[in-house]
């Protein structure tokens, strides 16, 4: 009986500390706002780890899988269920436009979860490497001393919006052709989905 | 008090516009010579993307065709609609000459001699040289012409009197062009060219005065009252460093929209990244970060 009490107390202390940590991290958020801000923070950590991985160019399947699992867990239906109508109390940055355009918001949340699934299935990072490999060829925007073929790798149709391609491919014409579901491409799509949602439905910081 | 301020302010603006109507009856139309021996479509397309031509003249959300215009820019002066700049001779700019194009971009003067509103960011494009203009012109020629009428701006009195824009330009338009700082590196200077010109970062990150002109002494220090009603943060070197930005984190944020803590840009900056800075070549991202942080 005494042992049970100790375990209960320890668990209570742990829960309290975890909750306090979440509250401190999210500027006194409580209830459902705190819950979803915590989820967003965990997804942000995953994005940070993926971004750092692509920056270094060292593809790490464990980092990709962990990030994919975290995003999958907090996006989609989970995210949708944490946005009951009118839940905009401080410090939430959610805008009322969410409920005016609920279908669009829901679709973005579901798309994010689907992309996390794609990320878990992806295995390589060729496109990011392709982008990076052109850095030595890139020409000055304006100035002297450049040769006329320095811009040859650019795709003018994509740049002018005449064709749509994942932006990582813009400068890849003369380098490695990326596979369609590479981690780099999926990552770009994930960041675009987050940005699209933040641009429409989150207050500017 | 606020109302009083508004009334007096309106009076000043009205007086300025009335004076301008007499003082600047027509725009200058001296002949221009533009060297046209270069024409690099790919480079021009890159400049069109980085300078915002594609983003601002393509109504993607409304299902518009590339460069056919129709994007609304809501400001406290009224709503401006980007015009059709496809090579359609009737509705676009197909019957323009290279010289007319250069005059529009660098001087903000339309082929009929009227002044453009600075909602079209020509004050930033004064730094474009003949080659930049020629390449942009060449790139626009490969865009399919679209026979769609440009939407007129919805701007109320007194701002609908374009003649007053001549005075505005006389006071505020800095047309010295790009001046390199020889004490700085080539990368820093390229970054300056991109930030202060093409990418027109100051359009949002520099505060404006009562007439909507940027306050030069406060360049890139953030605008608490942007024309669209939003607020933008300071991106001057001191502010960026104080917030812990590095060249690496700036490059990543401008390329992907991912911030140092893993958050992702929202607001209008999300659009800027998506339609503009994401396309910057790695070398130019580096230049931009070098200039913004004032590193060597």
Interface residues (C-beta under 8 A of the other chain):
Chain A: X43 X44 X45 X46 X47 X48 X49 X51 X55 X131 X132 X134 X135 X138 X139 X140 X141 X142 X143 X148 X151 X152 X154 X155 X156 X157 X159 X160 X161 X162 X167 X170 X171 X187 X188 X191 X192 X194 X195 X196 X198 X199 X202 X203 X204 X205
Chain B: X40 X41 X42 X43 X44 X45 X46 X47 X48 X49 X50 X54 X58 X60 X66 X67 X128 X129 X131 X132 X139 X142 X143 X144 X178 X186 X189 X190 X193 X194 X198 X230 X231 X248 X252 X256 X257 X258 X260 X261 X262 X263 X264 X265 X266 X267 X268 X270 X271 X273 X274 X278 X279 X281 X282 X283 X284 X286 X287
